[in-house]
Every structure is written in C-alpha cells, then in structure tokens.
C-alpha cells in the first residue's frame, strides 16, 4: 500500500460549545473557513477516500465543503462525544484499507507538509502499528495514523476519550514523528484563544 493512498478521517462533528454561539470550524484561517482549509489539505495529500464526520444536516459546516471530493458522514449522536464520530467513521472505511489517518479539524497550524511527513513515515511491514505527530518539545498530538489491526477496537468505544485507550495500549508499537513548533497540538477552543492566536499570527 502506497502511503499516498491512505484514507483520512477528518473529525468535524463537535459542538464547539466553548465558542459561545460561534463555530470554531467556521473561523477564517488563511482566508478560508478552518474546516474547508483542513478538508482541502486532507484532500491534497491522499488519493484515498477522505471521510468527514459532521453533525446531522442541516448544518453550516456542510456548506463550506460541499464542492470538495469528500465523503460526509452524519454523526447522529455526536453530542455523546468524539467516540461516536470514531465509531461511525471507522465503520465507513473501505474494507481493503490497511491504515487510516485520523485528523482533527480544529488544528489551524497543521500544514500539508506535516501531513505528508506523517504519511511518508508509515511502513505497514514494520513492527509499528501507529504513527503519531508530536510537537517540537515532544508532546504527542495529531495526526495519528492507525494500521488496520486497530480498526475493530474503535467499534466498541463510548464517551469522549478520542481513542486514547487504544493509543495507550499500543505505545510500544508507536512511532512518534516530530512536527514543527506546536503544529500537532495547537487548538483554539474559545474566542479568547482565537484573539490571542490572531494577535501572534496577523497574516493568517
């Protein structure tokens, strides 16, 4: 399997509840809504399927990606937490997929180069089954690529753990991939987070 064929799951079904009536995935980054930016980035690095977990329609998030070659997946019980999205999205993966990249939609500093760096690190024939981006100071983050042997474990997840238990159990099978600065972890959950980030990134 060529790493450029690996499908990508983009998680975008969260409620953005800490944004106080605003939707963080519709905030503008690099002149485009964040969700569209992330979706375009995912689409550009793989020839495989890009599945986007979304809240049930109608929702404004559908509108900003409707013209892209993606597979939207409505998560009817998204309020349960991230694991609801993971169950639905992993169940929708192509049956022959040997790995999948899990990508959060709310990391505005991730770049196309970061995603390619992670994809190019994948070696299905090695003793590793997880490949994970980390910050420049070594803190684990995203994206995370899972080999197919982990797929069944996602069917039984509940709550909002985000699959942490799966990752923890496979730490000795994980390759950590350094990415620049805080690219792998910088998320912006509140209006104050966005204001501070924009003050430090005025051109974005």
N, C-alpha and C positions, 0 to 999 in steps of 0.2 A: 504494500500500500504506500503510495506516494504521500508525503506529508501535506502536499497541496490539495489532496482530495478529502482531507479530514473534515467531516461536517462540524458545524458550530451551532451551539445553543446560546442564544442571547436572552438573558433573563430581564424582562421588562414588564412584569406583572405587578410589581409592588405598588402600594398605595401612596407613596410619597407623603405620608401623613405629617411629617415634621416640617413640611414646607409651608404650612398654614395657607391653604387654598391655592397654592401654586404647585405646578408639577415639575419636579426637578428634571425629568427626562425631556421636557419641552423647553428648558432653558437654552439660550443660544450659546453655542461654543464654536469658534471658528466660522461664524456666520451662518450656522445651521442648527436646528434643534439637536440637542445632545443625542437623543435616541436615533435620529437619522444619521448623525455622524458615526455612531457606533455600528449601526447596521451597514452603512456603506463600507466602513473599514473591514467588517467581517466578510462582506461580500467580495472585497477586493483581494483577500488573501487565500481563498479556497475556491476550488471548482466544485466542491461538495455542497450539500444542502445547508442552508442557513435557516434554522428554526428560531422563531421569535416568540417567546412566551409573553402573552399580553393579557390584560384584564378583559372580561367579556365586552363585546361590542354592544352598543356604540361607545366609542372612546376616542378622544382626540389623538391618541398615540397611533392608531391605525392610519390616520390621515397623513402623517408625516413620512410614512414608509410605504404607502400604498402602491407607488410606482416602481418599487425595487423588487428584484427577483428573490423574494424571501418566502418562507412558509410560516404565516402567522398561526399561532396556536392559542386559542382562548382557554384561559385557566379559570374555570367557573368558580372554584373555591379558593381563589388567590388570597383572600383575607386570612386563610389558615396560616400562611407564611411561605417562605421560599420553597419548602419541600413539596408543596402542592405543585408548583411550577416544575420542579425537577421530576416528579413522578410522571407528569403528563408529557413533558418534553422528551425524556429518555424513552418513553413508550413509543414515541413517534419517530425515533431514529430509523434510518434504513437498516434492514435486517443484516446486511453484509458489512456494516460499519465496524471497523477494527479499533477505532478510537474516536473520541469526540472532544472538541474544545468547549469548555464552559466559560462564558464571558458575561460579566456583569455590565449592564447598560449605563451605570452611573459613575464610571471612572473616566473623567474627561482628559486625563493626562496620558492614557494609553495611546500608543501610536501604531500605525500599520507595521512599522519596523519591529515593534515589540511583539506583535502577534506572529510575525514571520519568524522572529528569533525563537519563539517558543515552539512553533510548528516544526521548524528545522531541527530542533533538538530531539524530536520523537524518534525512537528506534523500537519498533514493536518486537523485534527479535532479541532485545536486551533483557536484563533482569529487572528493568524498571517498568512500572505499570501506571505511574502518574508523573506528569511533568508540570511543574508549577513555577510561575513567575514570582520573584521576590524583589524587594526594594534594594536600593544600593547599600543600605545598612543591614540587609539580611532578613527582613521581616517578610514572612510568607504572605502572598496575596493572589492576584489573578493576572492573566487567565490560568485555568487549570485544565490540563488535558488528561482524560481518563482512557485507559485501554479497555477493550470490550469486556474482559473478565469482571470489571466492576459494575457493568450496566445493571445486572439483576438486583444489586443491592439498593438501587435508587427506587425500585418499585415498592419498597416497604417503608420508606421514610415518612415521617409525620412531623408536624410542628414547623419550626423555623431554624433548624440547625444548619441548613445550607449544605448538608452532606459532610459536616465536619467529622462525624464518626467514621465515615468511610476513609477520609483522608488520614485521620489519626491512626487507623488500623494498618495503613499501608505506608507508614513513614519510611520504613527501611526499603521500600520499593519506589521511592520518590526521588526524582532528580529536580533540584532547585535551580532555576535559571535566573541569573541576575539581570534586572532591567534598570534603566536609569532612574536616579532620584527616587521619588515616591510614586512612580507611574503605576505600580502594581497595587497600590492601596488607597490612593487619594480619591475619596468620595466626598460629595458635598450634599449634606442632608438637610440643611436649614438655610433660610435666607441669609443669615449671618455668615455661614460658611461660604456661600456664593459671593457675598460682598467682599469678604476678605480675599478670596481667591482671585477675583477680578482686579482687586487693587494691586495684587502682585503679578497679574497677567493682563495688563491693559490692552495688549494687541489681540487678545483672543476673545 
